[in-house]
């Protein structure tokens, strides 16, 4: 990755996220990033849990961004920017 390229979370990428569970304990989540969500006024990371979570595999976990301690990149998918579609005809 070039030095001047910013790191962003991209949909479809796999991450290991360490977040606050209690004052004394951290929670580790492994899974595929599905985007961002909101919980009230707070933003959250939407993570689809992988098979390492056994019975919770495939479930969605929302992790409030202010609770995140660390993000490990397991498998980064390149972000693709779609071209804006130009309408063929305009009515109005």
C-alpha positions as CSV (number, residue, x, y, z in Angstrom):
1,X,0.0,0.0,0.0
2,X,1.5,3.4,-1.0
3,X,2.4,5.7,1.9
4,X,0.1,8.5,0.8
5,X,-3.0,6.2,0.4
6,X,-5.5,6.5,3.2
7,X,-6.7,3.3,4.9
8,X,-10.5,3.0,4.8
9,X,-12.8,0.2,5.8
10,X,-14.2,-1.3,2.6
11,X,-17.3,-3.5,2.2
12,X,-16.5,-7.1,1.8
13,X,-13.2,-6.9,3.7
14,X,-12.4,-9.0,6.7
15,X,-11.4,-7.5,9.9
16,X,-10.6,-8.4,13.5
17,X,-12.0,-5.7,15.8
18,X,-11.1,-5.3,19.5
19,X,-13.7,-3.2,21.3
20,X,-14.6,-2.4,24.9
21,X,-16.9,-5.0,26.5
22,X,-16.6,-4.0,30.2
23,X,-14.1,-1.8,32.0
24,X,-11.9,-4.8,32.6
25,X,-12.5,-6.9,29.5
26,X,-12.2,-6.4,25.7
27,X,-14.4,-8.0,23.1
28,X,-12.8,-9.5,20.0
29,X,-14.9,-9.7,16.8
30,X,-13.9,-11.4,13.6
31,X,-15.9,-10.9,10.4
32,X,-16.8,-9.2,7.1
33,X,-17.4,-5.5,7.1
34,X,-20.9,-4.7,5.7
35,X,-20.9,-0.9,6.1
36,X,-21.8,1.6,8.8
37,X,-25.0,2.0,10.8
38,X,-26.4,4.4,13.3
39,X,-27.5,3.7,16.9
40,X,-29.3,6.8,18.0
41,X,-26.8,9.6,17.6
42,X,-23.8,7.2,17.4
43,X,-22.2,5.7,14.4
44,X,-21.4,2.0,14.4
45,X,-19.4,-0.5,12.3
46,X,-21.6,-3.3,10.8
47,X,-19.7,-6.6,11.0
48,X,-21.0,-10.0,9.8
49,X,-19.5,-12.5,12.3
50,X,-17.5,-15.4,10.8
51,X,-17.4,-19.0,11.8
52,X,-15.0,-18.4,14.7
53,X,-18.0,-17.1,16.6
54,X,-19.6,-20.6,16.4
55,X,-23.4,-20.2,17.2
56,X,-23.3,-16.5,16.2
57,X,-21.7,-17.1,12.9
58,X,-23.5,-15.2,10.1
59,X,-25.1,-12.8,12.6
60,X,-24.6,-9.0,12.4
61,X,-22.8,-7.2,15.2
62,X,-23.0,-3.4,15.4
63,X,-19.9,-2.0,17.2
64,X,-20.2,1.7,18.2
65,X,-17.2,3.5,16.8
66,X,-16.3,5.1,20.1
67,X,-16.0,1.6,21.7
68,X,-13.3,0.4,19.2
69,X,-9.8,0.0,20.5
70,X,-8.1,-1.6,17.5
71,X,-8.8,-2.9,14.0
72,X,-6.7,-5.6,12.4
73,X,-6.9,-5.9,8.6
74,X,-7.2,-9.6,7.8
75,X,-8.2,-9.4,4.1
76,X,-8.6,-5.9,2.5
77,X,-10.8,-5.6,-0.6
78,X,-10.0,-2.8,-3.0
79,X,-12.5,0.0,-3.0
80,X,-14.2,0.4,-6.3
81,X,-15.6,3.8,-7.3
82,X,-18.6,3.4,-9.6
83,X,-19.0,5.9,-12.3
84,X,-22.0,8.1,-12.1
85,X,-24.6,7.0,-14.6
86,X,-25.4,9.7,-17.2
87,X,-29.1,9.7,-18.1
88,X,-29.7,9.1,-21.7
89,X,-32.8,11.2,-21.9
90,X,-34.1,14.0,-19.7
91,X,-37.7,14.8,-19.2
92,X,-39.1,17.8,-17.4
